[in-house]
Amino acid sequence: MTDHIDRAQLADADRTGRIIEAHQNRARPHGDGICCDCDEAIPTSRLAAEPGAERCIECQTLYERKEATRVGFHR
């Protein structure tokens, strides 16, 4: 039974990763104040601190975790 659950979890993680990657790779103008991942407005406080920010804090955190996992660094 555990093998079935493990395989289901791996398949779900793989599917989620592909969806996120496809979403992140879509073409968008940069610096428009809209998160390139969730399409929500990036808070002005974030843009003031990081004028070139392409993602809101939540999406940037997810992106960095995904990249860390991809390169083998886990926090």
PDB file with SEQRES, HELIX, SHEET and CRYST1 records, atoms N, CA, C and O in Angstrom:
SEQRES   1 A   75  MET THR ASP HIS ILE ASP ARG ALA GLN LEU ALA ASP ALA          
SEQRES   2 A   75  ASP ARG THR GLY ARG ILE ILE GLU ALA HIS GLN ASN ARG          
SEQRES   3 A   75  ALA ARG PRO HIS GLY ASP GLY ILE CYS CYS ASP CYS ASP          
SEQRES   4 A   75  GLU ALA ILE PRO THR SER ARG LEU ALA ALA GLU PRO GLY          
SEQRES   5 A   75  ALA GLU ARG CYS ILE GLU CYS GLN THR LEU TYR GLU ARG          
SEQRES   6 A   75  LYS GLU ALA THR ARG VAL GLY PHE HIS ARG                      
HELIX    1 AA1 THR A    2  GLN A   24  1                                  23    
HELIX    2 AA2 THR A   44  ALA A   49  1                                   6    
HELIX    3 AA3 ILE A   57  ARG A   70  1                                  14    
CRYST1    1.000    1.000    1.000  90.00  90.00  90.00 P 1           1          
ATOM      1  N   MET A   1       0.821  -1.195   0.000  1.00  0.00           N  
ATOM      2  CA  MET A   1       0.000   0.000   0.000  1.00  0.00           C  
ATOM      3  C   MET A   1       0.861   1.254   0.000  1.00  0.00           C  
ATOM      4  O   MET A   1       0.535   2.230  -0.675  1.00  0.00           O  
ATOM      5  N   THR A   2       1.950   1.236   0.745  1.00  0.00           N  
ATOM      6  CA  THR A   2       2.825   2.397   0.814  1.00  0.00           C  
ATOM      7  C   THR A   2       3.389   2.740  -0.561  1.00  0.00           C  
ATOM      8  O   THR A   2       3.522   3.916  -0.899  1.00  0.00           O  
ATOM      9  N   ASP A   3       3.721   1.725  -1.356  1.00  0.00           N  
ATOM     10  CA  ASP A   3       4.248   1.979  -2.699  1.00  0.00           C  
ATOM     11  C   ASP A   3       3.251   2.738  -3.551  1.00  0.00           C  
ATOM     12  O   ASP A   3       3.646   3.628  -4.305  1.00  0.00           O  
ATOM     13  N   HIS A   4       1.977   2.416  -3.455  1.00  0.00           N  
ATOM     14  CA  HIS A   4       0.948   3.112  -4.221  1.00  0.00           C  
ATOM     15  C   HIS A   4       0.866   4.579  -3.797  1.00  0.00           C  
ATOM     16  O   HIS A   4       0.735   5.471  -4.635  1.00  0.00           O  
ATOM     17  N   ILE A   5       0.943   4.810  -2.511  1.00  0.00           N  
ATOM     18  CA  ILE A   5       0.881   6.181  -1.995  1.00  0.00           C  
ATOM     19  C   ILE A   5       2.122   6.954  -2.435  1.00  0.00           C  
ATOM     20  O   ILE A   5       2.018   8.100  -2.871  1.00  0.00           O  
ATOM     21  N   ASP A   6       3.294   6.328  -2.322  1.00  0.00           N  
ATOM     22  CA  ASP A   6       4.526   6.979  -2.742  1.00  0.00           C  
ATOM     23  C   ASP A   6       4.469   7.349  -4.217  1.00  0.00           C  
ATOM     24  O   ASP A   6       4.842   8.460  -4.594  1.00  0.00           O  
ATOM     25  N   ARG A   7       4.010   6.434  -5.044  1.00  0.00           N  
ATOM     26  CA  ARG A   7       3.919   6.709  -6.479  1.00  0.00           C  
ATOM     27  C   ARG A   7       2.916   7.820  -6.767  1.00  0.00           C  
ATOM     28  O   ARG A   7       3.149   8.663  -7.633  1.00  0.00           O  
ATOM     29  N   ALA A   8       1.814   7.821  -6.049  1.00  0.00           N  
ATOM     30  CA  ALA A   8       0.807   8.864  -6.242  1.00  0.00           C  
ATOM     31  C   ALA A   8       1.362  10.229  -5.835  1.00  0.00           C  
ATOM     32  O   ALA A   8       1.124  11.229  -6.513  1.00  0.00           O  
ATOM     33  N   GLN A   9       2.095  10.267  -4.738  1.00  0.00           N  
ATOM     34  CA  GLN A   9       2.687  11.524  -4.294  1.00  0.00           C  
ATOM     35  C   GLN A   9       3.735  12.018  -5.283  1.00  0.00           C  
ATOM     36  O   GLN A   9       3.798  13.213  -5.570  1.00  0.00           O  
ATOM     37  N   LEU A  10       4.549  11.121  -5.802  1.00  0.00           N  
ATOM     38  CA  LEU A  10       5.554  11.502  -6.800  1.00  0.00           C  
ATOM     39  C   LEU A  10       4.897  12.007  -8.071  1.00  0.00           C  
ATOM     40  O   LEU A  10       5.340  12.999  -8.650  1.00  0.00           O  
ATOM     41  N   ALA A  11       3.848  11.334  -8.507  1.00  0.00           N  
ATOM     42  CA  ALA A  11       3.140  11.764  -9.712  1.00  0.00           C  
ATOM     43  C   ALA A  11       2.511  13.136  -9.501  1.00  0.00           C  
ATOM     44  O   ALA A  11       2.552  13.979 -10.397  1.00  0.00           O  
ATOM     45  N   ASP A  12       1.936  13.366  -8.340  1.00  0.00           N  
ATOM     46  CA  ASP A  12       1.326  14.656  -8.034  1.00  0.00           C  
ATOM     47  C   ASP A  12       2.384  15.760  -7.999  1.00  0.00           C  
ATOM     48  O   ASP A  12       2.167  16.842  -8.544  1.00  0.00           O  
ATOM     49  N   ALA A  13       3.514  15.495  -7.367  1.00  0.00           N  
ATOM     50  CA  ALA A  13       4.596  16.479  -7.302  1.00  0.00           C  
ATOM     51  C   ALA A  13       5.134  16.784  -8.699  1.00  0.00           C  
ATOM     52  O   ALA A  13       5.428  17.936  -9.020  1.00  0.00           O  
ATOM     53  N   ASP A  14       5.259  15.763  -9.514  1.00  0.00           N  
ATOM     54  CA  ASP A  14       5.740  15.955 -10.883  1.00  0.00           C  
ATOM     55  C   ASP A  14       4.764  16.802 -11.686  1.00  0.00           C  
ATOM     56  O   ASP A  14       5.175  17.719 -12.397  1.00  0.00           O  
ATOM     57  N   ARG A  15       3.490  16.504 -11.577  1.00  0.00           N  
ATOM     58  CA  ARG A  15       2.460  17.257 -12.293  1.00  0.00           C  
ATOM     59  C   ARG A  15       2.446  18.714 -11.831  1.00  0.00           C  
ATOM     60  O   ARG A  15       2.366  19.629 -12.651  1.00  0.00           O  
ATOM     61  N   THR A  16       2.524  18.921 -10.531  1.00  0.00           N  
ATOM     62  CA  THR A  16       2.539  20.274  -9.990  1.00  0.00           C  
ATOM     63  C   THR A  16       3.767  21.032 -10.489  1.00  0.00           C  
ATOM     64  O   THR A  16       3.666  22.200 -10.866  1.00  0.00           O  
ATOM     65  N   GLY A  17       4.908  20.380 -10.493  1.00  0.00           N  
ATOM     66  CA  GLY A  17       6.138  21.002 -10.992  1.00  0.00           C  
ATOM     67  C   GLY A  17       6.036  21.403 -12.446  1.00  0.00           C  
ATOM     68  O   GLY A  17       6.498  22.479 -12.824  1.00  0.00           O  
ATOM     69  N   ARG A  18       5.435  20.553 -13.271  1.00  0.00           N  
ATOM     70  CA  ARG A  18       5.268  20.874 -14.698  1.00  0.00           C  
ATOM     71  C   ARG A  18       4.321  22.055 -14.880  1.00  0.00           C  
ATOM     72  O   ARG A  18       4.561  22.913 -15.729  1.00  0.00           O  
ATOM     73  N   ILE A  19       3.264  22.109 -14.105  1.00  0.00           N  
ATOM     74  CA  ILE A  19       2.318  23.223 -14.194  1.00  0.00           C  
ATOM     75  C   ILE A  19       2.995  24.530 -13.797  1.00  0.00           C  
ATOM     76  O   ILE A  19       2.846  25.545 -14.477  1.00  0.00           O  
ATOM     77  N   ILE A  20       3.729  24.500 -12.711  1.00  0.00           N  
ATOM     78  CA  ILE A  20       4.431  25.697 -12.249  1.00  0.00           C  
ATOM     79  C   ILE A  20       5.460  26.149 -13.276  1.00  0.00           C  
ATOM     80  O   ILE A  20       5.553  27.335 -13.591  1.00  0.00           O  
ATOM     81  N   GLU A  21       6.223  25.213 -13.788  1.00  0.00           N  
ATOM     82  CA  GLU A  21       7.249  25.555 -14.772  1.00  0.00           C  
ATOM     83  C   GLU A  21       6.640  26.149 -16.039  1.00  0.00           C  
ATOM     84  O   GLU A  21       7.151  27.141 -16.559  1.00  0.00           O  
ATOM     85  N   ALA A  22       5.582  25.574 -16.531  1.00  0.00           N  
ATOM     86  CA  ALA A  22       4.922  26.104 -17.726  1.00  0.00           C  
ATOM     87  C   ALA A  22       4.404  27.508 -17.469  1.00  0.00           C  
ATOM     88  O   ALA A  22       4.502  28.385 -18.328  1.00  0.00           O  
ATOM     89  N   HIS A  23       3.857  27.711 -16.294  1.00  0.00           N  
ATOM     90  CA  HIS A  23       3.324  29.024 -15.942  1.00  0.00           C  
ATOM     91  C   HIS A  23       4.449  30.049 -15.839  1.00  0.00           C  
ATOM     92  O   HIS A  23       4.295  31.188 -16.281  1.00  0.00           O  
ATOM     93  N   GLN A  24       5.565  29.654 -15.264  1.00  0.00           N  
ATOM     94  CA  GLN A  24       6.689  30.574 -15.099  1.00  0.00           C  
ATOM     95  C   GLN A  24       7.375  30.903 -16.423  1.00  0.00           C  
ATOM     96  O   GLN A  24       7.979  31.966 -16.560  1.00  0.00           O  
ATOM     97  N   ASN A  25       7.287  30.010 -17.383  1.00  0.00           N  
ATOM     98  CA  ASN A  25       7.979  30.210 -18.661  1.00  0.00           C  
ATOM     99  C   ASN A  25       7.150  30.971 -19.690  1.00  0.00           C  
ATOM    100  O   ASN A  25       7.626  31.222 -20.797  1.00  0.00           O  
ATOM    101  N   ARG A  26       5.936  31.336 -19.347  1.00  0.00           N  
ATOM    102  CA  ARG A  26       5.122  32.065 -20.310  1.00  0.00           C  
ATOM    103  C   ARG A  26       5.663  33.487 -20.489  1.00  0.00           C  
ATOM    104  O   ARG A  26       6.268  34.060 -19.582  1.00  0.00           O  
ATOM    105  N   ALA A  27       5.434  34.024 -21.653  1.00  0.00           N  
ATOM    106  CA  ALA A  27       5.937  35.359 -21.970  1.00  0.00           C  
ATOM    107  C   ALA A  27       5.095  36.429 -21.276  1.00  0.00           C  
ATOM    108  O   ALA A  27       3.865  36.398 -21.330  1.00  0.00           O  
ATOM    109  N   ARG A  28       5.761  37.357 -20.636  1.00  0.00           N  
ATOM    110  CA  ARG A  28       5.097  38.494 -19.984  1.00  0.00           C  
ATOM    111  C   ARG A  28       6.046  39.679 -20.012  1.00  0.00           C  
ATOM    112  O   ARG A  28       7.262  39.497 -19.958  1.00  0.00           O  
ATOM    113  N   PRO A  29       5.519  40.871 -20.094  1.00  0.00           N  
ATOM    114  CA  PRO A  29       6.395  42.036 -19.941  1.00  0.00           C  
ATOM    115  C   PRO A  29       6.885  42.102 -18.493  1.00  0.00           C  
ATOM    116  O   PRO A  29       6.136  41.786 -17.569  1.00  0.00           O  
ATOM    117  N   HIS A  30       8.116  42.503 -18.299  1.00  0.00           N  
ATOM    118  CA  HIS A  30       8.668  42.572 -16.944  1.00  0.00           C  
ATOM    119  C   HIS A  30       8.549  43.988 -16.401  1.00  0.00           C  
ATOM    120  O   HIS A  30       8.565  44.961 -17.154  1.00  0.00           O  
ATOM    121  N   GLY A  31       8.434  44.084 -15.123  1.00  0.00           N  
ATOM    122  CA  GLY A  31       8.402  45.379 -14.474  1.00  0.00           C  
ATOM    123  C   GLY A  31       7.054  46.078 -14.554  1.00  0.00           C  
ATOM    124  O   GLY A  31       6.980  47.299 -14.411  1.00  0.00           O  
ATOM    125  N   ASP A  32       6.000  45.326 -14.779  1.00  0.00           N  
ATOM    126  CA  ASP A  32       4.679  45.954 -14.884  1.00  0.00           C  
ATOM    127  C   ASP A  32       3.942  45.992 -13.555  1.00  0.00           C  
ATOM    128  O   ASP A  32       2.795  46.435 -13.499  1.00  0.00           O  
ATOM    129  N   GLY A  33       4.590  45.531 -12.473  1.00  0.00           N  
ATOM    130  CA  GLY A  33       3.968  45.555 -11.160  1.00  0.00           C  
ATOM    131  C   GLY A  33       2.989  44.420 -10.912  1.00  0.00           C  
ATOM    132  O   GLY A  33       2.299  44.399  -9.892  1.00  0.00           O  
ATOM    133  N   ILE A  34       2.927  43.476 -11.845  1.00  0.00           N  
ATOM    134  CA  ILE A  34       2.052  42.316 -11.723  1.00  0.00           C  
ATOM    135  C   ILE A  34       2.930  41.074 -11.600  1.00  0.00           C  
ATOM    136  O   ILE A  34       3.869  40.893 -12.375  1.00  0.00           O  
ATOM    137  N   CYS A  35       2.629  40.234 -10.640  1.00  0.00           N  
ATOM    138  CA  CYS A  35       3.394  39.002 -10.428  1.00  0.00           C  
ATOM    139  C   CYS A  35       3.311  38.124 -11.675  1.00  0.00           C  
ATOM    140  O   CYS A  35       2.221  37.866 -12.186  1.00  0.00           O  
ATOM    141  N   CYS A  36       4.454  37.670 -12.159  1.00  0.00           N  
ATOM    142  CA  CYS A  36       4.484  36.858 -13.368  1.00  0.00           C  
ATOM    143  C   CYS A  36       3.974  35.441 -13.130  1.00  0.00           C  
ATOM    144  O   CYS A  36       3.787  34.689 -14.086  1.00  0.00           O  
ATOM    145  N   ASP A  37       3.748  35.066 -11.881  1.00  0.00           N  
ATOM    146  CA  ASP A  37       3.254  33.726 -11.581  1.00  0.00           C  
ATOM    147  C   ASP A  37       1.761  33.706 -11.260  1.00  0.00           C  
ATOM    148  O   ASP A  37       1.019  32.887 -11.803  1.00  0.00           O  
ATOM    149  N   CYS A  38       1.322  34.597 -10.385  1.00  0.00           N  
ATOM    150  CA  CYS A  38      -0.078  34.546  -9.940  1.00  0.00           C  
ATOM    151  C   CYS A  38      -0.948  35.650 -10.539  1.00  0.00           C  
ATOM    152  O   CYS A  38      -2.161  35.666 -10.326  1.00  0.00           O  
ATOM    153  N   ASP A  39      -0.346  36.559 -11.276  1.00  0.00           N  
ATOM    154  CA  ASP A  39      -1.065  37.667 -11.923  1.00  0.00           C  
ATOM    155  C   ASP A  39      -1.721  38.639 -10.945  1.00  0.00           C  
ATOM    156  O   ASP A  39      -2.615  39.392 -11.329  1.00  0.00           O  
ATOM    157  N   GLU A  40      -1.291  38.630  -9.702  1.00  0.00           N  
ATOM    158  CA  GLU A  40      -1.776  39.594  -8.716  1.00  0.00           C  
ATOM    159  C   GLU A  40      -0.804  40.771  -8.685  1.00  0.00           C  
ATOM    160  O   GLU A  40       0.357  40.642  -9.072  1.00  0.00           O  
ATOM    161  N   ALA A  41      -1.290  41.910  -8.223  1.00  0.00           N  
ATOM    162  CA  ALA A  41      -0.437  43.089  -8.103  1.00  0.00           C  
ATOM    163  C   ALA A  41       0.649  42.838  -7.058  1.00  0.00           C  
ATOM    164  O   ALA A  41       0.389  42.289  -5.987  1.00  0.00           O  
ATOM    165  N   ILE A  42       1.863  43.251  -7.394  1.00  0.00           N  
ATOM    166  CA  ILE A  42       2.975  43.144  -6.442  1.00  0.00           C  
ATOM    167  C   ILE A  42       2.846  44.339  -5.497  1.00  0.00           C  
ATOM    168  O   ILE A  42       2.733  45.476  -5.956  1.00  0.00           O  
ATOM    169  N   PRO A  43       2.862  44.096  -4.183  1.00  0.00           N  
ATOM    170  CA  PRO A  43       2.705  45.206  -3.227  1.00  0.00           C  
ATOM    171  C   PRO A  43       3.738  46.313  -3.460  1.00  0.00           C  
ATOM    172  O   PRO A  43       4.894  46.040  -3.784  1.00  0.00           O  
ATOM    173  N   THR A  44       3.308  47.548  -3.292  1.00  0.00           N  
ATOM    174  CA  THR A  44       4.208  48.682  -3.517  1.00  0.00           C  
ATOM    175  C   THR A  44       5.413  48.647  -2.585  1.00  0.00           C  
ATOM    176  O   THR A  44       6.494  49.113  -2.945  1.00  0.00           O  
ATOM    177  N   SER A  45       5.229  48.098  -1.396  1.00  0.00           N  
ATOM    178  CA  SER A  45       6.365  47.998  -0.470  1.00  0.00           C  
ATOM    179  C   SER A  45       7.441  47.071  -1.027  1.00  0.00           C  
ATOM    180  O   SER A  45       8.632  47.327  -0.856  1.00  0.00           O  
ATOM    181  N   ARG A  46       7.022  45.995  -1.695  1.00  0.00           N  
ATOM    182  CA  ARG A  46       7.995  45.090  -2.322  1.00  0.00           C  
ATOM    183  C   ARG A  46       8.677  45.786  -3.491  1.00  0.00           C  
ATOM    184  O   ARG A  46       9.895  45.690  -3.648  1.00  0.00           O  
ATOM    185  N   LEU A  47       7.904  46.481  -4.308  1.00  0.00           N  
ATOM    186  CA  LEU A  47       8.487  47.176  -5.456  1.00  0.00           C  
ATOM    187  C   LEU A  47       9.427  48.296  -5.016  1.00  0.00           C  
ATOM    188  O   LEU A  47      10.413  48.584  -5.694  1.00  0.00           O  
ATOM    189  N   ALA A  48       9.118  48.931  -3.873  1.00  0.00           N  
ATOM    190  CA  ALA A  48      10.006  49.972  -3.349  1.00  0.00           C  
ATOM    191  C   ALA A  48      11.339  49.363  -2.913  1.00  0.00           C  
ATOM    192  O   ALA A  48      12.398  49.954  -3.126  1.00  0.00           O  
ATOM    193  N   ALA A  49      11.278  48.179  -2.303  1.00  0.00           N  
ATOM    194  CA  ALA A  49      12.488  47.510  -1.831  1.00  0.00           C  
ATOM    195  C   ALA A  49      13.240  46.827  -2.972  1.00  0.00           C  
ATOM    196  O   ALA A  49      14.469  46.759  -2.959  1.00  0.00           O  
ATOM    197  N   GLU A  50      12.500  46.325  -3.957  1.00  0.00           N  
ATOM    198  CA  GLU A  50      13.082  45.582  -5.083  1.00  0.00           C  
ATOM    199  C   GLU A  50      12.365  46.041  -6.360  1.00  0.00           C  
ATOM    200  O   GLU A  50      11.441  45.374  -6.826  1.00  0.00           O  
ATOM    201  N   PRO A  51      12.793  47.185  -6.926  1.00  0.00           N  
ATOM    202  CA  PRO A  51      12.074  47.768  -8.064  1.00  0.00           C  
ATOM    203  C   PRO A  51      11.908  46.829  -9.269  1.00  0.00           C  
ATOM    204  O   PRO A  51      10.931  46.962 -10.006  1.00  0.00           O  
ATOM    205  N   GLY A  52      12.800  45.919  -9.481  1.00  0.00           N  
ATOM    206  CA  GLY A  52      12.703  45.012 -10.620  1.00  0.00           C  
ATOM    207  C   GLY A  52      11.990  43.711 -10.304  1.00  0.00           C  
ATOM    208  O   GLY A  52      12.046  42.769 -11.094  1.00  0.00           O  
ATOM    209  N   ALA A  53      11.318  43.643  -9.162  1.00  0.00           N  
ATOM    210  CA  ALA A  53      10.660  42.398  -8.743  1.00  0.00           C  
ATOM    211  C   ALA A  53       9.641  41.958  -9.788  1.00  0.00           C  
ATOM    212  O   ALA A  53       8.811  42.744 -10.245  1.00  0.00           O  
ATOM    213  N   GLU A  54       9.727  40.691 -10.150  1.00  0.00           N  
ATOM    214  CA  GLU A  54       8.801  40.103 -11.113  1.00  0.00           C  
ATOM    215  C   GLU A  54       7.743  39.248 -10.429  1.00  0.00           C  
ATOM    216  O   GLU A  54       6.751  38.865 -11.049  1.00  0.00           O  
ATOM    217  N   ARG A  55       7.958  38.945  -9.130  1.00  0.00           N  
ATOM    218  CA  ARG A  55       7.042  38.083  -8.389  1.00  0.00           C  
ATOM    219  C   ARG A  55       6.701  38.710  -7.046  1.00  0.00           C  
ATOM    220  O   ARG A  55       7.499  39.448  -6.468  1.00  0.00           O  
ATOM    221  N   CYS A  56       5.498  38.406  -6.557  1.00  0.00           N  
ATOM    222  CA  CYS A  56       5.142  38.788  -5.199  1.00  0.00           C  
ATOM    223  C   CYS A  56       5.966  37.934  -4.230  1.00  0.00           C  
ATOM    224  O   CYS A  56       6.616  36.972  -4.641  1.00  0.00           O  
ATOM    225  N   ILE A  57       5.935  38.282  -2.977  1.00  0.00           N  
ATOM    226  CA  ILE A  57       6.747  37.564  -1.974  1.00  0.00           C  
ATOM    227  C   ILE A  57       6.415  36.070  -1.953  1.00  0.00           C  
ATOM    228  O   ILE A  57       7.320  35.235  -1.936  1.00  0.00           O  
ATOM    229  N   GLU A  58       5.127  35.732  -1.955  1.00  0.00           N  
ATOM    230  CA  GLU A  58       4.724  34.330  -1.866  1.00  0.00           C  
ATOM    231  C   GLU A  58       5.239  33.533  -3.060  1.00  0.00           C  
ATOM    232  O   GLU A  58       5.792  32.446  -2.893  1.00  0.00           O  
ATOM    233  N   CYS A  59       5.057  34.074  -4.269  1.00  0.00           N  
ATOM    234  CA  CYS A  59       5.504  33.362  -5.475  1.00  0.00           C  
ATOM    235  C   CYS A  59       7.024  33.309  -5.557  1.00  0.00           C  
ATOM    236  O   CYS A  59       7.585  32.316  -6.020  1.00  0.00           O  
ATOM    237  N   GLN A  60       7.693  34.364  -5.114  1.00  0.00           N  
ATOM    238  CA  GLN A  60       9.157  34.360  -5.123  1.00  0.00           C  
ATOM    239  C   GLN A  60       9.690  33.298  -4.174  1.00  0.00           C  
ATOM    240  O   GLN A  60      10.667  32.616  -4.482  1.00  0.00           O  
ATOM    241  N   THR A  61       9.049  33.161  -3.022  1.00  0.00           N  
ATOM    242  CA  THR A  61       9.452  32.128  -2.065  1.00  0.00           C  
ATOM    243  C   THR A  61       9.289  30.745  -2.673  1.00  0.00           C  
ATOM    244  O   THR A  61      10.189  29.911  -2.565  1.00  0.00           O  
ATOM    245  N   LEU A  62       8.151  30.492  -3.310  1.00  0.00           N  
ATOM    246  CA  LEU A  62       7.927  29.198  -3.968  1.00  0.00           C  
ATOM    247  C   LEU A  62       8.944  28.961  -5.080  1.00  0.00           C  
ATOM    248  O   LEU A  62       9.463  27.856  -5.232  1.00  0.00           O  
ATOM    249  N   TYR A  63       9.221  29.999  -5.847  1.00  0.00           N  
ATOM    250  CA  TYR A  63      10.184  29.895  -6.943  1.00  0.00           C  
ATOM    251  C   TYR A  63      11.569  29.535  -6.408  1.00  0.00           C  
ATOM    252  O   TYR A  63      12.236  28.656  -6.954  1.00  0.00           O  
ATOM    253  N   GLU A  64      12.000  30.204  -5.351  1.00  0.00           N  
ATOM    254  CA  GLU A  64      13.314  29.946  -4.774  1.00  0.00           C  
ATOM    255  C   GLU A  64      13.398  28.540  -4.191  1.00  0.00           C  
ATOM    256  O   GLU A  64      14.435  27.888  -4.311  1.00  0.00           O  
ATOM    257  N   ARG A  65      12.334  28.065  -3.567  1.00  0.00           N  
ATOM    258  CA  ARG A  65      12.325  26.698  -3.039  1.00  0.00           C  
ATOM    259  C   ARG A  65      12.430  25.689  -4.173  1.00  0.00           C  
ATOM    260  O   ARG A  65      13.165  24.707  -4.075  1.00  0.00           O  
ATOM    261  N   LYS A  66      11.692  25.938  -5.247  1.00  0.00           N  
ATOM    262  CA  LYS A  66      11.735  25.038  -6.406  1.00  0.00           C  
ATOM    263  C   LYS A  66      13.141  25.011  -7.007  1.00  0.00           C  
ATOM    264  O   LYS A  66      13.663  23.945  -7.335  1.00  0.00           O  
ATOM    265  N   GLU A  67      13.740  26.176  -7.146  1.00  0.00           N  
ATOM    266  CA  GLU A  67      15.092  26.251  -7.697  1.00  0.00           C  
ATOM    267  C   GLU A  67      16.099  25.571  -6.771  1.00  0.00           C  
ATOM    268  O   GLU A  67      17.008  24.888  -7.243  1.00  0.00           O  
ATOM    269  N   ALA A  68      15.949  25.750  -5.481  1.00  0.00           N  
ATOM    270  CA  ALA A  68      16.849  25.116  -4.527  1.00  0.00           C  
ATOM    271  C   ALA A  68      16.741  23.599  -4.617  1.00  0.00           C  
ATOM    272  O   ALA A  68      17.747  22.893  -4.541  1.00  0.00           O  
ATOM    273  N   THR A  69      15.536  23.109  -4.777  1.00  0.00           N  
ATOM    274  CA  THR A  69      15.326  21.665  -4.913  1.00  0.00           C  
ATOM    275  C   THR A  69      15.919  21.170  -6.225  1.00  0.00           C  
ATOM    276  O   THR A  69      16.537  20.107  -6.278  1.00  0.00           O  
ATOM    277  N   ARG A  70      15.724  21.958  -7.288  1.00  0.00           N  
ATOM    278  CA  ARG A  70      16.215  21.572  -8.613  1.00  0.00           C  
ATOM    279  C   ARG A  70      17.745  21.434  -8.614  1.00  0.00           C  
ATOM    280  O   ARG A  70      18.283  20.525  -9.246  1.00  0.00           O  
ATOM    281  N   VAL A  71      18.436  22.322  -7.917  1.00  0.00           N  
ATOM    282  CA  VAL A  71      19.898  22.278  -7.894  1.00  0.00           C  
ATOM    283  C   VAL A  71      20.440  21.456  -6.718  1.00  0.00           C  
ATOM    284  O   VAL A  71      21.652  21.318  -6.557  1.00  0.00           O  
ATOM    285  N   GLY A  72      19.540  20.918  -5.909  1.00  0.00           N  
ATOM    286  CA  GLY A  72      19.957  20.016  -4.842  1.00  0.00           C  
ATOM    287  C   GLY A  72      20.245  20.672  -3.517  1.00  0.00           C  
ATOM    288  O   GLY A  72      20.880  20.062  -2.657  1.00  0.00           O  
ATOM    289  N   PHE A  73      19.800  21.892  -3.325  1.00  0.00           N  
ATOM    290  CA  PHE A  73      19.998  22.581  -2.049  1.00  0.00           C  
ATOM    291  C   PHE A  73      18.676  22.672  -1.332  1.00  0.00           C  
ATOM    292  O   PHE A  73      17.727  23.257  -1.854  1.00  0.00           O  
ATOM    293  N   HIS A  74      18.595  22.101  -0.140  1.00  0.00           N  
ATOM    294  CA  HIS A  74      17.344  22.100   0.622  1.00  0.00           C  
ATOM    295  C   HIS A  74      17.491  22.941   1.863  1.00  0.00           C  
ATOM    296  O   HIS A  74      18.477  22.819   2.590  1.00  0.00           O  
ATOM    297  N   ARG A  75      16.501  23.808   2.116  1.00  0.00           N  
ATOM    298  CA  ARG A  75      16.537  24.632   3.337  1.00  0.00           C  
ATOM    299  C   ARG A  75      15.609  24.044   4.349  1.00  0.00           C  
ATOM    300  O   ARG A  75      15.482  24.575   5.453  1.00  0.00           O  
TER     301      ARG A  75                                                      
END                                                                             
